[in-house]
């Protein structure tokens, strides 16, 4: 069987798969197309029998009467009442039969034409669909969950059907479909169909079409069967460092965008926010083991010796033209040594880049420390995607501080509260309350809400929300107590504008909206740093709005009132 028979699906300019291809059209709708006859109030077999019987009996009667008239030389146009009734019945039944079979006849032509043009709705009515069967639910599966109630016709080609069967029976590994078929969309469609059959559960609702599966191959997601849709809202304009940004936020949390938008409005009305990138350094910390703690400490001193810095940097920086080693921080646990390498990574978030650099250095160190046993390229002292004090204290990715002075009248009119109430709430909630809770970098109201929404919209790694949301929100009355000084300090915002999910069509569009799409030509790293400041500025807006809602006692009310139907953005808050 020729598995490479179809070229990749055509894509639209924005990267979406065009829906004119064979499979995408066919998979569009699972329900058979309706027919005109479906509108009849009685079962078909009954109405058909009645009208057939009527037609033939009155036709027989009229022919009989016609013969009698010819024999008795009676003029044909002289008709009795019963003959009139018979003629009317004949015409009526003829119209019915013509309508019924005539329309079906025409429909069959339309169906065939559409089938040739790969229109799903009609191909489903063809007998090929009857080939499909649904496997019984897997053993132990929850019987209460919705099941596939009918076979889901998906493919017209016997070849695809055979491949689905092979995947179901385990003859073809599901993960190998892309490489075998050379067509990512077809692979996803076949995998999806196989999954539905083996699980006995429908994937209706999880879209398959409208996504370019080629773009995620080998980079973003393996074994795709569809994609999740998340709405993207915009907050703004966010006036930050003299520029206006419209911030995309992908979320399903009602009121979050509206609340952030209100914060942006307050910042804008007060003249904008300012931000500073304090540090730009991604980290990776391998763990190595020696036979003695003394020997491990020798490597520590070697790495910390300024005389070795240049050599180590040269070795490390070979990994990429954008990787620049900044430092190595060591920590010991007995005879185990943890080396936290930090480096700038241009516009990439940088995990791959820093890992490659670390590997180069480890290979180099083996020359002088052949007894070094590399236990793992990551020893969790990095620390990636886990709450860790090292990130909170040292920073990871971009460390950013962002501030604004919100005018007294704006606090009153836009935020509907007072400066003193905000300052007091911030002290008792974000500082004291978080301290009592034993927080790690959580001295804020809801930074992670904004961070996560922007991360998802712009193709960042959402798991890095853990440390990227570390934030301390400070509030102070200034200008003789009239205005509010607010700041957010975020030591570990991990963002990039190249690599990972940033190159996908939707995420790329959101980056483009912010003017930070891709690699910066003039100054590598400036796009990702700008994105980090926008994240911090948006967090500032989110903190302002939610804290104001809580200070004004609006949180519960506005949540109850607007969370399911956010209409009045001026009264909104979010959870935190
Ligand atoms: P990450 O290190 O965040 O996982 P990737 O390794 O996936 O990111 O992507 C970074 C890739 O992009 C590298 O191959 C790098 O050479 C390339 N690249 C191109 N331009 C830039 C830039 N301005 N900054 C950083 N990387 C860039």
Boltz pocket constraint, residues with backbone or C-beta under 6 A from the ligand:
constraints:
  - pocket:
      binder: B
      contacts: [[A, 320], [A, 321], [A, 322], [A, 345], [A, 346], [A, 347], [A, 348], [A, 349], [A, 350], [A, 351], [A, 352], [A, 353], [A, 354], [A, 496], [A, 498], [A, 499], [A, 500], [A, 519], [A, 520], [A, 524], [A, 525]]
      max_distance: 6.0
